[in-house]
Amino acid sequence: MAYSAEISRGNPTLFAFLIDQSGSMADSVPNQSNRRKADALADAINHLLQNIVLRCAKEEGVRDYFNICVIGYGNKVGPAFSGSLSGRELVPISDVGNMPARIEDKVKKSDDGAGGILEQKIRMPIWFDPVADGGTPMCNALSQTHSIVQRWVAQYPDGFPPVVIHITDGESTDGDPRQSMKSITDLKSSDGNVLLFNFHVSSDATATPVAFPDSGASLPNQYAQMLFDCASPLTYNMRTFANSQHGMNLTDGARGYVFNGDMVLIIQALDIGTRPSNLR
Amino acid sequence: MKACVNAFSVQKAGNTEDEYEDSFWPIGPRDEELPARIAAADGATDAVYSGIWAKLLVRSWGKRRLDESRFQDGVNRDAKLWRRIIRHRKMPWYVEEKARAGTFAAFVGLELDYSQGSIAGTWSAVACGDCCFFHIRESELLTSFPVTRSAEFSNSPHLLSSKDTDSGDSDQLSKATGTWEEGDHLYLMSDALACWFLTRCEEGFVPWQILTEVTLTGEPPFADWIGELRNRHEIKNDDCTLVSITFE
C-alpha cells in the first residue's frame, strides 16, 4: 500500500513549507481588521512547526524523523527561517526544536472542569515573524521547492514521500502555477507521489472556512479553485485519522486543501509510533 | 503449584536498548508461588517519560498497589509518583509541553489463583489499550483479550493516562476471567507481537508452536526470531515484549 513506508531516524521524510510573504498578505483576515493575512500565516507555520517538533520530542531530545525546508516568496525567494537557522535550506527537526528565533511566554486559558477558567503559563517558540512585502513569485518558489524535493527523493527513493505545505492567498504574479505544482506532485518515491497541501489564507469575509473538501464546486473564487485542483488527495491514513480522531466525515476524494482553517491534523496523522487517542 | 514466568523483549529496530519503552512484571525468569500477579505495558511513542510510566504500572500491579476493584485510585497514585519523578528535571520547551499533556501506556495485568491441592485454578485479567493476554490449551486458543481480531489494532488506541486522574479511565478498562489447567500456556504480549499472533491465527496457522520453541527451548533466540519476522515484513517494527506463563 502506498504511503506506508516507515518514518524513522534511519528513514526520515521531508516537510517542505512554501510561504507567501508578498505585499498582498498585508490585507486583513475576515472579521478581524487588526489581524493581517501575514499574521495568520506566521501563526499557522509557527503552530505547524511546533506540532512537528512535539511529535518527534522524547525526554532525551528531538528525534530526527523529519527534515524541514522553508521557502519564502515575496520581495525575494529563498530559505525563510529567522534567527540562528537563517539561510539554511534543509534543517533536521532537532535543530528546529532547539533553535527557535525566540521563545515567548504566553498564558493558555482552558476549562478547569469545574465551571472556571484555568490559566497556565506556556512557552511558545517562534521561528517566523509576519512578512508582507513585494510581488508573489509563486512559480519561482515552486520551482526552487521542486529542486529540493527532487534531490530528497533521489536520496531516499524508498522513503515516505515528502510533504509540501504551501501557505498562500493564491494570487501569483509570475504566471499560472498549475504546471509548477503538478511537477512537484509528479515526483515520487517507491512509496507514493509527493504530497502537496495548499493552505489558503483569504480576506474574503463572505466565504466560510473549508477543510479537505472533495469538490471545488462551492469554493469562493478562482484562486481557491486552482489551489484545490492542484492539491494532493489525502492518504487513506490521513482520512481515517481525521474521521476517527477529529470527528470529520471525509470521503475518498478529500483533497489537501484548507481555506482559512487548520491543517495540523496532517501532522498528527503521520505514523511515527503510537499516538494515544486520549492525547489532547 | 507454581507459575513459571519468562519474559522476552527487544527494542524497535533502529532504536537503542535505552529507548525500549515496554515493561513487564515480574522481572527475570521466576517461579511464582500462586496466587501470582503478572503484567505487561507499552509506553506510548508519542509521549515523554512513557517508559517510566509503563514501569510504574507493571510494578504496582505486581505489588498489588494497583487493584482491579479500585484501579483508578492506583493509577492516580502512580500518576502522582510519575509527576514527582520528573518534576525537577530540566526540560527544554518541547519536553515541558509534552509532559504537561501527561504520559500514556497500554497495560494488561493478569492475576492467577488456585485452590490448594488442585492442578487447575482461575485467572482474571484487566487491560487498557492493546497489550494482550492469550490463553492456549493443547491446540486451541481459548482466550484473546482484550483484542480479538488483528484489524482492531491501530496507531491510536485509548491508553492509560497519567492525566485523566479526575475523570478516570475506568470506562476504558476491559476485564475478563477464566480458568486454567496444568499444561496450559498463557502469554502476555505488547501490540506488535499480539497483532502478528492474531494475524497468523486468522490465516489458519498455529503461532503458539513457534512461541513454545522460543520460550521453552530458547531456539531461535527471541531477538533473532523477531528480527526475521521484521525482515519478512510480517510484524510491525516496534518494541516487542512476550511474557510466557506455564504451570508446574
HADDOCK unambig.tbl for C-alpha pairs under 7 A between the chains (distance, minus, plus):
assign (segid A and resid 54 and name CA) (segid B and resid 94 and name CA) 5.84 0.50 0.50
assign (segid A and resid 54 and name CA) (segid B and resid 98 and name CA) 6.85 0.50 0.50
assign (segid A and resid 55 and name CA) (segid B and resid 46 and name CA) 6.15 0.50 0.50
assign (segid A and resid 57 and name CA) (segid B and resid 94 and name CA) 6.38 0.50 0.50
assign (segid A and resid 57 and name CA) (segid B and resid 95 and name CA) 6.51 0.50 0.50
assign (segid A and resid 58 and name CA) (segid B and resid 47 and name CA) 6.84 0.50 0.50
assign (segid A and resid 58 and name CA) (segid B and resid 48 and name CA) 5.04 0.50 0.50
assign (segid A and resid 58 and name CA) (segid B and resid 95 and name CA) 6.66 0.50 0.50
assign (segid A and resid 59 and name CA) (segid B and resid 48 and name CA) 5.33 0.50 0.50
assign (segid A and resid 59 and name CA) (segid B and resid 49 and name CA) 6.12 0.50 0.50
assign (segid A and resid 59 and name CA) (segid B and resid 95 and name CA) 5.97 0.50 0.50
assign (segid A and resid 123 and name CA) (segid B and resid 93 and name CA) 6.37 0.50 0.50
assign (segid A and resid 273 and name CA) (segid B and resid 45 and name CA) 5.24 0.50 0.50
assign (segid A and resid 273 and name CA) (segid B and resid 46 and name CA) 6.50 0.50 0.50
assign (segid A and resid 273 and name CA) (segid B and resid 155 and name CA) 6.78 0.50 0.50
assign (segid A and resid 274 and name CA) (segid B and resid 44 and name CA) 5.47 0.50 0.50
assign (segid A and resid 274 and name CA) (segid B and resid 45 and name CA) 5.32 0.50 0.50
assign (segid A and resid 274 and name CA) (segid B and resid 46 and name CA) 6.04 0.50 0.50
assign (segid A and resid 274 and name CA) (segid B and resid 155 and name CA) 4.87 0.50 0.50
assign (segid A and resid 274 and name CA) (segid B and resid 156 and name CA) 5.89 0.50 0.50
assign (segid A and resid 275 and name CA) (segid B and resid 44 and name CA) 6.65 0.50 0.50
assign (segid A and resid 275 and name CA) (segid B and resid 45 and name CA) 6.84 0.50 0.50
assign (segid A and resid 275 and name CA) (segid B and resid 46 and name CA) 5.18 0.50 0.50
assign (segid A and resid 275 and name CA) (segid B and resid 155 and name CA) 6.03 0.50 0.50
assign (segid A and resid 275 and name CA) (segid B and resid 156 and name CA) 4.88 0.50 0.50
assign (segid A and resid 276 and name CA) (segid B and resid 104 and name CA) 6.99 0.50 0.50
assign (segid A and resid 276 and name CA) (segid B and resid 156 and name CA) 4.78 0.50 0.50
assign (segid A and resid 276 and name CA) (segid B and resid 157 and name CA) 5.38 0.50 0.50
assign (segid A and resid 276 and name CA) (segid B and resid 158 and name CA) 5.52 0.50 0.50
assign (segid A and resid 276 and name CA) (segid B and resid 159 and name CA) 5.88 0.50 0.50
assign (segid A and resid 277 and name CA) (segid B and resid 156 and name CA) 4.88 0.50 0.50
assign (segid A and resid 277 and name CA) (segid B and resid 157 and name CA) 5.40 0.50 0.50
assign (segid A and resid 277 and name CA) (segid B and resid 158 and name CA) 4.96 0.50 0.50
assign (segid A and resid 278 and name CA) (segid B and resid 158 and name CA) 5.68 0.50 0.50
assign (segid A and resid 278 and name CA) (segid B and resid 159 and name CA) 6.96 0.50 0.50
assign (segid A and resid 280 and name CA) (segid B and resid 101 and name CA) 6.99 0.50 0.50
